[in-house]
Amino acid sequence: QVQLVESGGGLVQPGGSLRLSCAASGSIFRFNAMGWYRQAPGKERELVAAITSGNTNYVDSVKGRFTISRDSAGNTVYLQMHSLKPEDTAVYYCTVGTYYRSTYRFGDYWGQGTPVTVSS
């Protein structure tokens, strides 16, 4: 099985920064991509950022503000968030999946989530 553990969330004021971390363990050799989703109350879970070898992708609303990265072993993924806005408030989830050409496939595995609240 796959275990994903997110950390780093919290309360931050608008314009602030947070760095989220996700440690993956278990049978992750089948996957070549990792990503971050977020889900705000009453809204669908949204893919925020994804990474695989040589490729990163971001939803338009976070481009230029968020950076996804991972370690050389590929078992830890980070989301560095700058210039946070109230609309970034959500529970952020880590996941693993696959990438081929320009398509990521996620959704089978999730961490417990780490909440991010951006508020004055």
trRosetta pair geometry for C-beta under 8 A, 3 or more apart (Angstrom, degrees):
i j d omega theta_ij theta_ji phi_ij phi_ji
1 26 5.1 -64 94 -161 52 147
1 27 6.4 104 36 19 9 106
2 24 6.7 -21 -168 -162 97 96
2 25 7.5 150 -156 80 52 42
2 26 4.5 -169 -107 79 34 133
2 27 5.9 -88 -65 58 76 72
2 28 5.8 99 -120 -76 104 80
2 31 8.0 48 -105 -8 146 139
2 96 6.1 -124 -167 37 152 135
2 109 4.6 -12 82 -136 134 155
3 24 7.1 151 83 -155 55 47
3 25 4.9 -15 61 63 103 90
3 26 5.0 121 7 -22 80 123
4 22 5.8 -3 -170 -173 95 108
4 23 7.4 161 -151 80 46 46
4 24 5.4 -10 -101 -101 77 75
4 94 4.7 -158 175 91 127 111
4 95 6.9 -36 -91 -96 173 34
4 96 7.0 -166 -76 -16 127 98
4 109 6.2 123 -13 147 127 105
4 110 6.5 -117 59 153 136 23
4 111 3.5 -103 113 -70 101 89
4 112 7.9 -176 94 -3 80 60
5 22 6.8 158 77 -152 43 57
5 23 5.0 -12 57 55 99 94
5 94 7.9 -7 63 43 19 141
5 111 5.8 163 -89 -140 15 120
5 112 7.1 12 -126 15 56 102
6 9 7.2 37 140 -18 111 110
6 20 6.4 -12 -165 -175 99 106
6 21 7.1 152 -154 85 50 50
6 22 5.0 -20 -96 -97 69 86
6 92 6.6 -176 -171 100 151 87
6 93 6.7 -119 -38 -131 152 35
6 94 4.9 171 -74 -8 102 112
6 111 4.4 128 -18 115 97 152
6 112 6.5 -142 33 57 97 71
6 113 6.1 -12 47 -148 144 11
6 114 4.1 -134 126 -18 114 108
7 20 7.2 158 83 -156 40 62
7 21 5.1 -16 62 62 89 96
7 22 7.7 167 19 -80 66 42
7 23 7.9 15 8 -1 109 98
7 114 5.9 154 -111 -90 15 147
8 18 6.1 132 152 170 96 98
8 19 5.4 -93 -162 97 141 55
8 20 4.1 180 77 -114 130 42
8 21 5.1 117 -29 9 129 78
8 114 6.1 68 54 141 63 162
9 18 6.8 49 -121 173 38 149
9 20 6.3 28 -60 -103 72 102
9 91 7.9 0 -122 -137 167 54
9 92 6.2 173 -82 34 122 111
9 114 3.4 170 -7 147 123 97
9 115 4.9 141 143 70 146 38
9 116 4.6 -111 -142 -65 99 68
10 18 6.5 179 44 -118 90 131
10 115 7.7 90 -72 91 18 75
10 116 7.0 9 43 -118 35 58
10 117 7.4 -79 138 36 32 84
11 117 4.8 -20 -107 72 71 108
11 119 6.9 -48 -156 44 95 95
12 16 3.9 -142 173 87 110 139
12 17 7.2 -143 -161 51 152 21
12 18 5.5 -133 -33 -47 152 110
12 84 5.6 62 100 59 126 155
12 116 7.3 -23 20 -165 109 86
12 117 7.3 149 26 83 62 57
12 118 5.7 -24 76 -107 85 68
13 16 4.9 102 60 -25 66 124
13 84 8.0 128 95 75 35 112
13 118 7.3 60 171 -161 12 67
13 119 7.2 -66 -114 86 48 33
13 120 5.7 57 -139 -101 92 57
14 84 6.3 -135 -134 95 41 75
14 85 6.0 35 -135 -123 96 40
14 86 6.1 -33 -83 -41 111 78
14 118 5.8 84 -82 169 61 103
14 119 7.5 32 -37 -110 83 10
14 120 6.3 -32 6 -56 102 89
15 83 6.0 -21 -132 -133 48 51
15 84 6.7 -59 20 51 11 67
16 84 5.3 -30 65 34 68 117
16 118 7.4 -171 47 -129 101 92
17 80 7.4 -5 -169 -177 108 78
17 81 6.1 165 -152 92 60 63
17 82 4.8 -9 -103 -105 103 61
17 83 7.7 22 -78 -14 79 37
17 84 6.8 173 -87 -18 30 106
18 81 5.0 1 58 57 78 112
18 84 6.8 43 7 -58 98 144
18 116 6.3 -170 61 -126 162 115
19 78 6.2 -11 -175 -169 95 109
19 79 7.1 165 -157 82 49 49
19 80 5.0 -10 -110 -106 88 67
19 81 7.1 -172 -82 21 38 73
20 36 6.9 101 89 -119 142 139
20 78 6.6 152 83 -160 58 55
20 79 4.2 1 54 53 108 99
20 80 8.0 -148 28 -65 67 28
20 81 7.0 45 -6 -11 98 112
20 92 5.8 -71 -116 107 163 149
20 94 8.0 -171 146 -64 118 103
20 114 6.1 167 -135 69 109 138
20 116 7.6 -67 -68 -64 122 125
21 76 6.6 -15 -167 -171 94 103
21 77 7.6 151 -157 83 47 45
21 78 5.5 -18 -102 -104 65 78
22 34 7.2 177 86 180 131 129
22 36 7.5 -174 -19 -88 141 89
22 76 6.7 161 82 -155 54 55
22 77 4.8 -10 58 59 108 88
22 78 7.5 -168 20 -76 75 35
22 79 8.0 45 -9 -7 106 97
22 94 3.3 136 -128 -102 151 157
22 111 6.1 -131 -137 -37 108 153
23 75 6.8 26 -160 141 62 88
23 76 5.3 -15 -104 -105 62 89
24 28 5.1 91 143 -90 121 154
24 34 7.0 -128 -31 -108 145 128
24 75 4.8 -134 66 -163 90 69
24 76 6.9 -160 18 -75 80 39
24 77 7.3 43 -17 -1 113 96
24 94 7.4 -141 -67 142 95 131
24 96 5.9 89 -128 -59 148 129
25 28 7.0 -117 -161 -17 9 124
25 75 6.8 58 -78 -170 55 123
27 30 6.4 24 149 1 91 109
28 31 5.5 -60 -170 38 69 110
28 74 7.7 -177 131 118 124 99
28 75 6.3 122 78 -112 157 88
28 96 5.9 -104 -137 -145 99 168
30 98 8.0 -60 141 -70 77 106
31 34 7.4 87 138 -66 125 69
31 96 4.2 58 147 162 171 110
31 97 5.8 90 -142 56 115 4
31 98 6.0 -119 -136 -67 66 66
32 52 5.4 49 135 -142 87 113
32 53 6.8 -52 180 -4 105 100
32 74 7.9 -44 -140 -163 47 145
32 98 5.8 51 39 -131 89 62
32 99 5.8 -105 95 33 101 90
33 50 6.0 12 179 -178 115 105
33 51 6.7 165 -153 85 71 42
33 52 4.2 -44 -95 -74 86 104
33 96 7.0 140 86 -164 57 56
33 97 5.0 -35 77 77 107 74
33 98 5.7 118 19 -146 113 9
33 99 4.1 113 -60 -27 135 104
33 104 5.5 -155 150 -133 160 99
33 105 7.9 114 55 47 138 59
33 106 7.5 -103 106 -69 116 94
34 50 7.2 173 92 -151 39 63
34 51 5.7 -13 62 60 81 90
34 52 7.8 148 18 -76 59 60
34 70 6.0 112 44 -82 137 140
34 74 7.5 170 -20 -174 123 76
34 77 4.1 -154 124 -59 143 148
34 94 7.0 -11 -174 -170 102 92
34 95 7.0 164 -156 88 59 47
34 96 5.4 -29 -102 -105 73 66
34 97 7.6 144 -95 26 28 70
35 47 6.1 -22 167 -148 138 98
35 48 7.6 149 174 55 89 68
35 49 6.3 -179 -151 96 74 50
35 50 3.8 -20 -100 -103 109 80
35 51 7.0 166 -83 17 59 64
35 68 7.6 -15 -128 -144 50 157
35 77 7.6 -51 -32 161 11 166
35 94 7.5 153 85 -155 44 50
35 95 5.3 -19 64 63 88 92
35 96 7.8 161 20 -93 74 22
35 97 6.6 -13 8 24 116 114
35 104 6.4 93 -56 171 143 150
35 106 5.3 -75 45 -77 137 151
36 47 7.7 115 85 -160 48 56
36 48 4.7 -46 101 61 96 112
36 49 4.9 19 43 52 105 89
36 50 7.6 -151 25 -70 61 50
36 68 6.5 -157 5 -103 116 120
36 77 7.3 -161 -50 128 92 126
36 79 4.9 32 -53 -67 163 143
36 92 5.9 -8 -170 -172 107 104
36 93 7.1 147 -158 76 56 45
36 94 6.2 -30 -101 -99 67 57
36 95 7.7 163 -91 21 21 80
37 45 5.1 27 167 174 130 102
37 46 6.2 154 -159 77 79 38
37 47 5.4 -47 -99 -96 82 47
37 48 6.2 156 -120 1 24 89
37 92 7.1 159 86 -156 45 54
37 93 4.6 -17 65 62 96 99
37 94 8.0 -165 25 -70 77 12
37 95 6.3 32 -4 -3 111 122
37 106 7.3 179 -46 125 119 146
37 110 7.9 -54 44 -120 129 104
38 45 7.2 173 87 -152 26 65
38 46 5.7 -23 62 61 75 92
38 48 5.2 54 -3 -45 104 128
38 88 7.6 -50 177 -169 170 62
38 90 3.7 83 172 103 108 143
38 91 6.7 159 -154 78 66 40
38 92 4.8 -27 -97 -99 88 67
38 93 7.0 171 -87 16 34 75
38 116 7.5 -49 -129 38 125 119
39 43 6.5 -176 -162 84 63 84
39 44 7.2 -91 -124 142 91 25
39 45 4.2 -38 -78 -98 110 72
39 46 6.9 153 -84 12 54 73
39 90 5.5 151 67 -171 27 110
39 91 5.4 -19 60 57 85 92
39 93 7.0 24 -1 -7 103 117
39 113 7.9 -55 37 -124 106 138
40 43 4.4 29 66 35 90 127
40 87 8.0 -46 -78 -167 156 58
40 89 6.2 79 -116 98 106 74
40 90 4.2 -75 -68 -96 70 96
40 91 7.9 167 -82 15 32 66
43 46 7.2 -18 137 -27 116 112
43 90 7.9 -68 64 -112 124 116
45 93 7.1 -20 -149 31 124 135
46 59 6.6 21 159 -72 110 163
46 90 7.9 -65 40 -148 107 169
47 50 6.5 -6 -179 -42 117 110
47 59 6.4 148 97 -54 68 111
47 104 7.4 150 -155 82 153 134
47 106 6.8 134 -101 45 118 140
48 58 7.0 -14 159 -147 57 70
48 59 5.4 -74 -134 11 40 117
48 62 5.8 38 -167 8 92 156
48 66 6.8 -39 160 109 110 170
48 79 7.3 41 105 -137 130 144
48 92 7.4 -35 10 -132 151 99
49 56 6.9 -7 -170 -173 97 94
49 57 6.8 166 -151 87 52 53
49 58 5.0 -7 -102 -103 84 74
49 59 7.3 -96 -58 4 56 78
49 62 6.8 -86 -55 93 102 141
49 66 5.8 -132 -53 124 139 128
49 67 8.0 116 -143 173 158 12
49 68 4.0 172 146 -43 132 132
49 79 6.1 147 50 -117 140 108
50 56 7.0 167 86 -152 52 51
50 57 4.9 -3 54 55 95 98
50 68 6.9 111 47 88 7 171
50 99 7.3 148 151 -84 124 121
50 104 4.8 -56 -175 -84 165 165
50 106 7.4 -137 -106 -38 123 133
51 55 6.9 165 -150 93 47 62
51 56 5.0 -8 -102 -104 82 80
51 57 7.8 -169 -72 22 44 66
51 68 4.7 -155 -42 124 119 120
51 69 6.9 137 -101 -110 166 17
51 70 5.6 174 103 -12 142 114
51 77 6.5 168 45 -134 127 116
52 55 5.1 6 60 57 86 103
52 99 4.0 -109 -35 29 159 153
52 104 7.6 -173 -27 -100 120 99
55 99 6.8 -179 71 167 138 155
56 67 7.9 2 178 -157 159 62
56 68 5.5 169 -144 63 116 104
57 104 7.1 -148 46 -22 139 131
58 62 5.3 -120 -178 82 115 96
58 63 4.8 145 98 -82 131 74
58 66 6.2 158 -132 73 130 107
58 68 7.4 178 -79 -3 93 112
59 62 5.6 62 67 21 84 100
59 63 7.5 -137 91 -34 38 84
60 63 5.7 -38 -148 -1 37 119
61 87 7.4 -95 -180 116 135 125
62 65 5.3 -105 -166 63 61 104
62 66 4.1 -2 165 11 118 123
62 81 7.7 -60 -153 -124 118 91
62 88 7.5 95 -96 -107 103 108
63 66 7.6 -53 -81 41 20 85
65 81 6.7 22 142 -157 91 63
65 82 5.3 -143 -164 71 68 75
65 83 4.7 -102 -129 60 110 108
65 84 7.6 139 172 -75 128 42
66 79 6.0 -13 -167 -172 110 92
66 80 6.7 153 -158 82 54 55
66 81 5.1 -11 -106 -105 86 69
66 82 7.4 -173 -77 26 40 68
67 79 7.4 158 79 -155 44 46
67 80 4.5 -7 57 57 96 106
68 77 6.7 -5 -170 -176 95 103
68 78 6.9 160 -153 83 48 56
68 79 5.5 -16 -99 -101 73 72
68 80 7.9 -163 -73 22 26 72
69 77 7.2 165 89 -155 38 59
69 78 5.0 -12 62 56 85 103
69 80 7.2 21 9 -5 110 107
70 74 5.8 43 142 -125 133 46
70 75 7.9 135 -174 37 110 23
70 76 6.1 155 -154 86 74 53
70 77 4.5 -31 -93 -100 97 68
70 78 6.9 176 -84 13 43 75
71 74 6.9 -117 77 -35 69 21
71 75 6.8 -35 60 50 113 64
71 76 4.5 39 4 54 117 104
73 76 7.3 54 66 10 100 87
77 94 6.3 152 64 -141 119 115
79 92 7.1 -130 57 179 154 146
81 84 5.7 55 143 -77 112 100
81 88 7.0 135 -169 -177 138 151
81 116 7.6 33 51 -145 168 154
84 88 5.1 -105 -157 51 84 150
84 116 7.7 -128 -145 168 139 121
84 118 4.5 -150 145 -110 113 134
85 88 5.1 113 60 -11 69 100
85 118 6.0 86 101 122 21 156
86 89 5.9 -19 -178 -15 53 115
86 118 5.0 -151 -99 99 36 101
86 119 6.2 71 -115 -87 94 60
87 118 7.8 -36 34 64 32 131
88 116 6.4 -54 133 118 94 127
88 118 5.1 58 63 -5 98 144
89 116 6.3 -150 -129 105 43 75
89 117 5.2 35 -131 -129 104 49
89 118 5.0 -130 -61 29 85 81
89 119 7.0 44 -82 -44 135 92
90 115 7.7 -145 118 -142 30 62
90 116 6.2 8 56 56 57 95
91 113 4.2 20 169 178 113 132
91 114 7.0 153 -160 71 69 25
91 115 5.0 -40 -101 -94 74 69
91 116 7.5 155 -105 18 24 71
92 113 6.4 145 71 -155 37 74
92 114 5.4 -27 62 64 92 79
92 115 7.5 153 13 -106 75 18
92 116 5.6 40 -17 -7 115 116
93 110 5.2 -21 -175 -155 128 102
93 111 5.7 177 -155 52 71 84
93 113 4.8 -39 -82 -94 82 82
94 110 7.3 132 72 -157 53 51
94 111 4.4 40 47 -3 95 128
95 106 4.6 88 115 -162 138 117
95 107 6.9 32 -167 -53 155 25
95 108 7.8 123 -164 50 112 55
95 109 5.7 143 -146 84 78 73
95 110 5.6 -28 -89 -96 95 58
95 111 7.5 -129 -66 -4 53 80
96 106 7.5 160 90 -124 18 88
96 109 5.5 -6 42 67 89 130
97 104 5.9 86 94 178 131 85
97 105 4.8 -160 176 91 122 59
97 106 3.9 -110 -34 -87 150 61
97 107 7.2 52 -90 11 132 59
97 108 7.1 131 -98 24 88 97
97 109 7.9 -171 -63 38 72 95
98 104 7.3 164 87 -153 43 52
98 105 4.9 -1 57 50 87 106
99 103 6.9 164 -150 86 55 48
99 104 5.1 -21 -97 -99 83 70
99 105 7.6 -168 -75 16 37 72
100 103 5.7 -15 65 61 74 95
100 105 7.9 12 13 -7 95 109
110 113 7.5 0 165 -50 109 84
111 114 7.8 -10 112 -21 129 84
